[in-house]
Amino acid sequence: MKYLRGDFCLQVMDGKNALIVFQDKKIHRIWHQDAWHFSVVDVVAALTDSPTPRQYWGKIKDREFAQLELSPIWVQLKMESADGKNYETDCANTESMFRIIQSIPSKNAEPFKRWLAQVGYERVEEIQNPELAQTRMKGLYRAKGYSDEWIEKRMRGIAVRSELTDEWKKRDVDEDKEYAILTNEISKATFGKTVEEYKKMQGLKRENLRDHMHDLELIFTMLGERVTTEVTRSKEAKGLRMSSCGERSA
């Protein structure tokens, strides 16, 4: 699903990950340490005509940072690749991305800076008024043809999921690996299949599974995650020493 605005459109994905499209160029981003971080290679591809943006970025790193002995202003975060697997990827937040863009001669540099500022401004708006994020997301789902009843369940499911992941985070669950393990346990307890098995059954690849669930599936998913939240709290669990619907423990 896409949300058009000015020079860019936002393709919604679940949780705190999303694809942004700038002038038909896809840019991955991930929410990390209370800020959006963007794939540097994706940004290089969007700003240049280089057929090998990864090598282009490597040369910038060597020229602008290694030779000048500057500290890296990017971090490596796991992002999903075209093959569906997660790999360590050079990422930068908005402030650092502005510095990197200065090293890339491109006619699109200024439009991209305006776009980047807009993305950051909208996030600030949503932090100040969380209802804005929900309103924008509802608009995206309506534009794709979902019913208001389905949208309400989907939004409620997002809230339940957020409550669960917040609980995991407080209890030292590793976001990169253990979230997926526990989510699969919940899925198996609810539907008898892991997330990947369920997606395969639905004929999905990189699409968001929950966006292809019907009303009852959304309700069952919410129930499983809500029960897991309560079990986690009642057992005062730490790390993987928690259960998914009372079934898993480390």
DOPAKE-122857 format. One record per residue (C-alpha): residue in three letters; x, y, z. Coordinates in steps of 0.2 Angstrom, whole numbers, plus 5000, padded with zeros to 4 digits. Example, Ala and Ser with C-alpha at 12.3 -4.5 7.8 and 13.67 -1.06 7.14 Angstrom:
<kolbas>
ALA506249785039;SER506849955036;
</kolbas>
This chain:
<kolbas>
MET500050005000;LYS500650174996;TYR500450355003;LEU500850484991;ARG501450654996;GLY502550774987;ASP504150694980;PHE503950534990;CYS502750394995;LEU502750285010;GLN502450105009;VAL501850035026;MET502549885034;ASP502149825051;GLY503049875067;LYS504450005066;ASN505049955049;ALA504550035032;LEU505050065014;ILE505050245008;VAL505050284990;PHE505850434984;GLN505650474965;ASP505350284961;LYS506850234972;LYS506550124986;ILE507450165003;HIS507350045018;ARG507250125035;ILE507150055053;TRP506750135069;HIS508250125081;GLN508650215097;ASP507150335095;ALA507550385077;TRP507350335059;HIS508950265052;PHE509050245033;SER510050125022;VAL511450225016;VAL511650115000;ASP509850144996;VAL510150334997;VAL511650324986;ALA510650224973;ALA509250354974;LEU510450504972;THR511650434959;ASP511550334942;SER512950214949;PRO512550034944;THR513549984959;PRO512950094974;ARG513749984987;GLN515450004979;TYR515050194977;TRP514750204996;GLY516350104999;LYS517350234990;ILE516450384999;LYS516950295016;ASP518750275011;ARG518850455004;GLU517850555017;PHE518050455033;ALA519550335032;GLN520750455024;LEU520250605035;GLU520150485050;LEU518450535055;SER517350425066;PRO515950335057;ILE514350425058;TRP513350275053;VAL512850115062;GLN512549935056;LEU510849875058;LYS509949715051;MET508849755037;GLU507849635025;SER508649605008;ALA507949554992;ASP508149374996;GLY507049395012;LYS508449375024;ASN509149505036;TYR510949575034;GLU511949695043;THR511749865033;ASP512550035035;CYS511250145041;ALA511250335046;ASN509950445055;THR509350605048;GLU510750715055;SER512050595049;MET511250575032;PHE511350755029;ARG513250745031;ILE513350595020;ILE512350685006;GLN513650825006;SER514850704999;ILE513750644985;PRO513650764969;SER511850744963;LYS510550854956;ASN509350764967;ALA510250814983;GLU509250964987;PRO507550884984;PHE508150734994;LYS508550845009;ARG506850925008;TRP506050755008;LEU507150695022;ALA506650845033;GLN504850815029;VAL505050635035;GLY505850685051;TYR504550825054;GLU503050705052;ARG503850595065;VAL504050735077;GLU502250775074;GLU501750595078;ILE502750595094;GLN501950755100;ASN500250685094;PRO500150495093;GLU498450505085;LEU499150575069;ALA500050415066;GLN498450315068;THR497550435057;ARG498850425043;MET498850235044;LYS496950225043;GLY496950335028;LEU498250215020;TYR497250065023;ARG495650145017;ALA496550195001;LYS496850014998;GLY495049965000;TYR495049895017;SER493349905027;ASP493250015042;GLU492849865053;TRP494449775047;ILE495449935049;GLU494949945067;LYS495449765071;ARG497149795062;MET497449955072;ARG496949865088;GLY498149725084;ILE499549845081;ALA499249925098;VAL499249745106;ARG500849705097;SER501649865103;GLU501149825121;LEU501949655120;THR503549715112;ASP503749845125;GLU503549715138;TRP504949605129;LYS506049755128;LYS505949795147;ARG506349615150;ASP507949615140;VAL507349515125;ASP508549525110;GLU507549625097;ASP508549555082;LYS508349365086;GLU507249325100;TYR505749435095;ALA505649315079;ILE505849165090;LEU504449215102;THR503349275088;ASN503449105079;GLU502949015096;ILE501449125097;SER500949095079;LYS501148905081;ALA500148905097;THR498749005088;PHE498748935071;GLY499848785071;LYS501148865059;THR502648975060;VAL502549145052;GLU503549085037;GLU502448935035;TYR500849035037;LYS501549155023;LYS501949015012;MET500248945014;GLN499549115009;GLY500649124994;LEU501549275002;LYS503349325000;ARG503949495007;GLU502149555010;ASN501549585027;LEU500549435033;ARG499449535045;ASP498849645030;HIS498249485022;MET497349415037;HIS495449415038;ASP494449475053;LEU494549315063;GLU496349285060;LEU496749465067;ILE495649425082;PHE496549265086;THR498249345083;MET497749485095;LEU497149355108;GLY498849255107;GLU499849415109;ARG498849485123;VAL498849315133;THR500749315130;THR500949485137;GLU499949435153;VAL500949275155;THR502549375153;ARG502049495167;SER501349365179;LYS502949265178;GLU504149415179;ALA505149335165;LYS506849395159;GLY507549365141;LEU506949205133;ARG506349145150;MET504549185146;SER503249085138;SER502249105122;CYS500449065127;GLY501248975142;GLU502148845131;ARG503948905129;SER505348935141;ALA507248945140;
</kolbas>
